[in-house]
Amino acid sequence: MIRINLLEQRRPEKGEKKVTLPADRMAVVGITVVVLLTVGFIGWRWYALDSRLAELKQEISRAEQERKELTKALQAVDEYQAKKEALQKRVQLISDLKRKQKVPVHLLDQVSRQLPDYLWLEQLVERDGHVEISGKATTFNAVSNFYNNLKNSPWFTDVVLGNTRQVPEGVSFQLSCRFRPVTEEAAAEGGSQAAAAAPRG
């Protein structure tokens, strides 16, 4: 096969020297190109990291703001809970005081309803629903009637007749029982009983 080069090769004219790059200059150019590319890559990488850092700082700032808002919200919830508990304690205290105020009045009312004739009380002590009663009667039957009345009453439980003895006035007795706490149903029942027992004109 015959190859023909149609391009005319330029031959150096007389007196013109052929220019060639030495090998060390080629190496310097190559290194320069590599350095420029490396610097460019580092610059691009630094810019990307700097942008990412700025985004992360913004996210941290938003998260910190949200944390502060949540902390305030939690503090508000804690304050509300504390106020609620304090209010509940006050309501409970008021309810207990009202209940305790009702007990002596209701207790005396119910005891007086159970008193038979010829019997009177000398002392009545109530502590946390436990009642101690002492008194006198003209006969043992009156004491027995009082004991049975308390035992049959829905307001008294654990009725126990204590020391009973003969005295110059008749009979001296001691009695203990428990008084039921006043509830809304009990108060309503007591009111109905009082209305039924009231004389009608």
GUFI-366452 format. One record per residue (C-alpha): residue number from 0; residue in three letters; x, y, z. Coordinates in Angstrom, 2 decimals. Each point is the difference from the previous one (the first is absolute). Last residue first. Layout:
<nodes>
NODE   seq   type         u         v         w
NODE   NUM    ALA         X         Y         Z
...
</nodes>
This chain:
<nodes>
NODE   seq   type         u         v         w
NODE   200    GLY   -100.41     22.67    110.53
NODE   199    ARG      2.18     -2.97     -0.80
NODE   198    PRO      2.54     -1.05      2.54
NODE   197    ALA      3.50     -0.73     -1.37
NODE   196    ALA      0.92     -3.69     -0.03
NODE   195    ALA     -0.55     -0.39     -3.73
NODE   194    ALA      2.00      3.13     -0.76
NODE   193    ALA      2.80     -1.11      2.29
NODE   192    GLN      0.05     -3.43     -1.59
NODE   191    SER      0.12      1.51     -3.48
NODE   190    GLY      2.83      2.30      1.06
NODE   189    GLY      1.88     -2.93      1.48
NODE   188    GLU     -0.44     -1.94     -3.22
NODE   187    ALA      1.29      2.95     -2.03
NODE   186    ALA      2.95      0.37      2.35
NODE   185    ALA      0.67     -3.72     -0.22
NODE   184    GLU     -0.13      0.07     -3.79
NODE   183    GLU      2.42      2.93     -0.08
NODE   182    THR      2.23     -1.77      2.47
NODE   181    VAL      0.39      0.44      3.76
NODE   180    PRO      2.43     -2.42      1.55
NODE   179    ARG     -1.60     -2.87      1.96
NODE   178    PHE      0.30      0.30      3.76
NODE   177    ARG      1.80     -2.78      1.82
NODE   176    CYS     -1.09     -1.26      3.37
NODE   175    SER      0.80      0.11      3.71
NODE   174    LEU     -2.22     -0.14      3.10
NODE   173    GLN      0.39      0.76      3.68
NODE   172    PHE     -2.78     -0.29      2.56
NODE   171    SER     -1.18      1.27      3.39
NODE   170    VAL     -3.36     -1.28      1.26
NODE   169    GLY     -2.40      1.59      2.52
NODE   168    GLU      0.83      3.32      1.68
NODE   167    PRO      1.60     -1.80      2.97
NODE   166    VAL      2.12     -2.10     -2.34
NODE   165    GLN     -0.37     -3.55     -1.39
NODE   164    ARG      2.53     -1.04     -2.56
NODE   163    THR      0.59     -0.29     -3.76
NODE   162    ASN      3.53     -0.24     -1.37
NODE   161    GLY      0.08     -0.27     -3.78
NODE   160    LEU     -2.68     -0.49     -2.61
NODE   159    VAL      1.57     -0.43     -3.43
NODE   158    VAL     -1.45      1.40     -3.23
NODE   157    ASP      2.24     -0.98     -2.93
NODE   156    THR     -2.03      2.09     -2.44
NODE   155    PHE     -2.06      3.20      0.17
NODE   154    TRP     -1.75      2.08     -2.66
NODE   153    PRO     -2.29     -2.75     -1.33
NODE   152    SER     -1.70     -0.14      3.44
NODE   151    ASN     -0.91     -3.44      1.31
NODE   150    LYS      3.04     -0.22      2.32
NODE   149    LEU     -0.55      3.55      1.23
NODE   148    ASN     -3.63     -0.71      0.89
NODE   147    ASN      0.92     -3.33      1.59
NODE   146    TYR      2.57      1.63      2.32
NODE   145    PHE     -2.43      2.78      0.93
NODE   144    ASN     -2.71     -2.57      0.79
NODE   143    SER      2.42     -2.00      2.17
NODE   142    VAL      0.95      3.15      1.91
NODE   141    ALA     -3.69      0.83      0.52
NODE   140    ASN     -0.68     -3.59      1.11
NODE   139    PHE      2.77      0.25      2.61
NODE   138    THR     -2.03      2.70      1.69
NODE   137    THR      0.21      3.68      1.03
NODE   136    ALA      2.72      0.75     -2.52
NODE   135    LYS      3.48      1.40      0.12
NODE   134    GLY      2.67      1.01     -2.49
NODE   133    SER      3.20     -0.85     -1.81
NODE   132    ILE      0.62      0.00     -3.72
NODE   131    GLU      3.24     -0.67     -1.92
NODE   130    VAL     -0.19      0.45     -3.77
NODE   129    HIS      2.54     -1.12     -2.60
NODE   128    GLY     -0.46      1.89     -3.31
NODE   127    ASP      3.43      1.58      0.00
NODE   126    ARG     -0.26      0.96      3.66
NODE   125    GLU     -3.43      0.67      1.59
NODE   124    VAL     -0.59      0.55      3.73
NODE   123    LEU     -3.45      0.11      1.63
NODE   122    GLN     -0.43      0.61      3.72
NODE   121    GLU     -2.82      0.22      2.55
NODE   120    LEU     -2.88     -1.37     -2.07
NODE   119    TRP     -3.56     -0.40      1.16
NODE   118    LEU     -2.42     -2.92      0.27
NODE   117    TYR     -3.56     -0.07      1.37
NODE   116    ASP     -1.58     -0.06     -3.45
NODE   115    PRO      1.97     -1.49     -2.87
NODE   114    LEU      2.81      1.80     -1.82
NODE   113    GLN      0.36     -1.16     -3.59
NODE   112    ARG     -0.99      3.30     -1.65
NODE   111    SER      2.42      1.86      2.26
NODE   110    VAL      2.83     -2.18     -1.27
NODE   109    GLN     -0.93      0.80     -3.61
NODE   108    ASP     -0.07      3.76      0.57
NODE   107    LEU      3.18     -0.06      2.06
NODE   106    LEU      1.80     -1.87     -2.78
NODE   105    HIS     -1.38      2.28     -2.73
NODE   104    VAL      1.22      3.08      1.81
NODE   103    PRO      3.34     -1.57      0.90
NODE   102    VAL      0.52     -1.41     -3.54
NODE   101    LYS     -0.96      3.07     -2.05
NODE   100    GLN      2.99      2.06      1.04
NODE    99    LYS      2.30     -2.89     -0.75
NODE    98    ARG     -1.49     -0.32     -3.46
NODE    97    LYS      0.37      3.72     -0.64
NODE    96    LEU      3.60     -0.10      1.16
NODE    95    ASP      0.71     -3.04     -2.16
NODE    94    SER     -1.57      1.68     -3.04
NODE    93    ILE      2.03      3.16      0.60
NODE    92    LEU      3.18     -2.05      0.28
NODE    91    GLN     -0.85     -1.96     -3.14
NODE    90    VAL     -0.68      3.22     -1.92
NODE    89    ARG      3.28      1.47      1.24
NODE    88    LYS      1.88     -3.17     -0.92
NODE    87    GLN     -1.60      0.02     -3.46
NODE    86    LEU      1.00      3.64     -0.47
NODE    85    ALA      3.60     -0.77      0.98
NODE    84    GLU      0.04     -2.95     -2.41
NODE    83    LYS     -1.36      2.15     -2.82
NODE    82    LYS      2.46      2.80      0.73
NODE    81    ALA      2.89     -2.49     -0.08
NODE    80    GLN     -1.28     -1.53     -3.24
NODE    79    TYR     -0.36      3.45     -1.60
NODE    78    GLU      3.51      0.94      1.10
NODE    77    ASP      1.37     -3.27     -1.40
NODE    76    VAL     -1.86      0.54     -3.29
NODE    75    ALA      1.34      3.56     -0.25
NODE    74    GLN      3.52     -1.26      0.71
NODE    73    LEU     -0.44     -2.63     -2.69
NODE    72    ALA     -1.12      2.67     -2.49
NODE    71    LYS      2.96      2.21      0.90
NODE    70    THR      2.37     -2.93     -0.46
NODE    69    LEU     -1.67     -0.83     -3.32
NODE    68    GLU      0.54      3.58     -1.20
NODE    67    LYS      3.64     -0.08      1.13
NODE    66    ARG      0.54     -3.33     -1.74
NODE    65    GLU     -1.63      1.32     -3.18
NODE    64    GLN      2.39      2.94      0.03
NODE    63    GLU      2.96     -2.32      0.56
NODE    62    ALA     -1.15     -2.21     -2.88
NODE    61    ARG     -0.31      3.05     -2.27
NODE    60    SER      3.51      1.16      0.95
NODE    59    ILE      1.39     -3.51     -0.50
NODE    58    GLU     -1.65     -0.16     -3.44
NODE    57    GLN      1.48      3.40     -0.90
NODE    56    LYS      3.44     -1.10      1.18
NODE    55    LEU     -0.35     -3.20     -2.04
NODE    54    GLU     -0.85      2.02     -3.10
NODE    53    ALA      3.04      2.25      0.53
NODE    52    LEU      2.19     -3.07      0.46
NODE    51    ARG     -1.37     -1.47     -3.23
NODE    50    SER      0.86      3.21     -1.84
NODE    49    ASP      3.51     -0.02      1.51
NODE    48    LEU      0.40     -3.66     -0.94
NODE    47    ALA     -0.98      0.72     -3.61
NODE    46    TYR      2.25      3.08     -0.16
NODE    45    TRP      2.90     -1.95      1.49
NODE    44    ARG     -0.54     -2.81     -2.51
NODE    43    TRP     -0.05      2.45     -2.90
NODE    42    GLY      3.17      1.67      1.26
NODE    41    ILE      1.67     -3.37      0.60
NODE    40    PHE     -0.97     -1.13     -3.50
NODE    39    GLY      1.31      3.22     -1.53
NODE    38    VAL      3.23     -0.24      1.98
NODE    37    THR      0.42     -3.59     -1.14
NODE    36    LEU     -0.71      0.93     -3.64
NODE    35    LEU      2.47      2.87      0.20
NODE    34    VAL      2.60     -2.25      1.62
NODE    33    VAL     -0.49     -2.68     -2.66
NODE    32    VAL      0.35      2.57     -2.79
NODE    31    THR      3.11      1.43      1.60
NODE    30    ILE      1.46     -3.49      0.41
NODE    29    GLY     -0.56     -0.71     -3.66
NODE    28    VAL      1.53      3.29     -1.05
NODE    27    VAL      3.02     -0.63      2.23
NODE    26    ALA      0.41     -3.50     -1.45
NODE    25    MET     -0.08      1.35     -3.52
NODE    24    ARG      2.70      2.49      0.95
NODE    23    ASP      2.12     -2.83      1.39
NODE    22    ALA     -0.31     -1.94     -3.29
NODE    21    PRO      1.34      2.84     -2.18
NODE    20    LEU     -2.39      1.66     -2.33
NODE    19    THR      1.14     -0.04     -3.63
NODE    18    VAL      0.48      2.90     -2.43
NODE    17    LYS      1.73     -0.78     -3.34
NODE    16    LYS      2.39      2.78     -0.93
NODE    15    GLU     -0.48      2.24     -3.01
NODE    14    GLY      3.22      0.91     -1.97
NODE    13    LYS     -1.13     -1.77     -3.10
NODE    12    GLU     -3.59     -0.68      0.08
NODE    11    PRO     -1.46     -2.62      2.20
NODE    10    ARG     -1.95     -2.53     -1.89
NODE     9    ARG     -3.67      0.10      0.03
NODE     8    GLN     -1.39     -3.34     -0.90
NODE     7    GLU     -2.36      0.15     -2.83
NODE     6    LEU     -3.09     -1.84      0.72
NODE     5    LEU     -0.86     -2.50     -2.71
NODE     4    ASN      1.77     -2.85      1.67
NODE     3    ILE     -0.26     -2.93     -2.34
NODE     2    ARG     -0.22     -3.48      1.35
NODE     1    ILE      0.68     -3.01     -2.27
NODE     0    MET     -1.36     -3.36      0.93
</nodes>
